[in-house]
Structure formats: structure tokens, C-alpha cells
Amino acid sequence: INAEYGAQAMKKFGKAVKSGASNTAKAVSNINAKPTTVDDQFEEKRTYFNTYKKSFEDMKKDVTKLQETVNNFAKSFEAVTKSFDTILRIEDADKAEAYKNSTSAIRKGGDKVSNGLSSLLAMIETRINIHDGLKKRIVQRDKLLLDMDIANKEKEKGDKQKQKYNEAKDKYEEVNSKLDDDLGEALNQIYPEFLKHYQKYVEVQKEAFEIIYKGQDL
């Protein structure tokens, strides 16, 4: 009896393992699967969105690096000024004062540029946060599209499968429609908003260089 019971138990265990392996394989397959339904207009928006998203992320790194360089640039001039001042004041106090004033102008100009870059970074951070939110919604939209595609292949097998497909289709279309509108609106806002902040920064940079130039009466 024990031997027969053990054989039956092993048989059931074998089926469970086989079923589990099959389910695992399906799960892995779904992870790597891609939707077969393609919305060309949405994909075009996705391409533009990905380009803008990466550009703003790169821009944040570059602007941050520039701001650090500008700040260090002014500090370096101030350090050199102290060294020059010791020698110049022994023989010519006027020259020492003139160089000190030129360095002060560099600091004022540098601060102006740095503040302009801070405003630019604030805009960039806002855009990156918006893009991150949209990216999460795009991932969710793609998952719902894949669910709809999978359900579509099964819908002819019975009423339950057909109902599952209709539910997946309704959910996808609802999410996709709202996302499509919001993505289009976001893309339309990017350049005008960037241009406004870019032009403002360029004016700040020109003013800063003018301050530095006028201070170089050596």
C-alpha cells in the first residue's frame, strides 16, 4: 500500500513540476514578448519623445558641469589675484588694485552666469520629471497593449476568453487615448518652453561677459 501510495504521490508531483515549468516558461515568454499591434502615429510620437527625453537628461549633466566650471573659474582667478597682489603692491599699488577690480568683475560675471544656469536647470528638472511620468505611462500602455494582443489570440475559444479580450481592449483604449493626448501636448510644449529659457539665459550670458569685459581696465 505504501509503495502504491508513494508511486501515486510521485506521479502527482511530476505533473505539478511539469505544470509549474510550463507556467514559468509562459511567464518568461510574456516578459520578453512585444505587442504585434502597431500604432504608427503613436510610435512617431514615441521616437520624438525618447529623443527629447535623452536630450534633457544629457543637458542636465552638461549644464551642471558648466556651472561647476564657471564657479571654479572665478575662484581660480581670486586665488591668483592674492598671489599677484603681494608682489604688485610692493612697487605699484595702482596695478594691484586694477587687477583686483578685474577679478571682482570676473566674479560678478561668473555669479551672473551661474545664476542664469540655475534658472535653466530648474526648467530642465521640471521637464525631466514630466518625461519620467510619461515614460511610466508609456510602459503601462505597452503592457496593456500586449495583454490585449494575447487576449485577442484566445478570444475565439469561448465566451470567457472573448469577454477577457473586450475588457483588455477597453482598458487599453482608455489608457492609450489619454496618454496619446498628453504625450502630444507635452511634445508641443517642449520647444517653445525651452526657447524661452534659452533666450533668457543667452541674454544673461551676454550681460555677464560685458561686466567682465568692462572690468578689464588693466
Secondary structure, DSSP 8 states (H G I E B T S, - for coil): -HHHHHHHHHHHHHHHHHHHHHHHHHHHHHHH---S---HHHHHHHHHHHHHHHHHHHHHHHHHHHHHHHHHHHHHHHHHHHHHHHHHHHH-HHHHHHHHHHHHHHHHHHHHHHHHHHHHHHHHHHHHHHHHHHHHHHHHHHHHHHHHHHHHHHGGG-HHHHHHHHHHHHHHHHHHHHHHHHHHHHHHHHHHHHHHHHHHHHHHHHHHHHHHHHT---
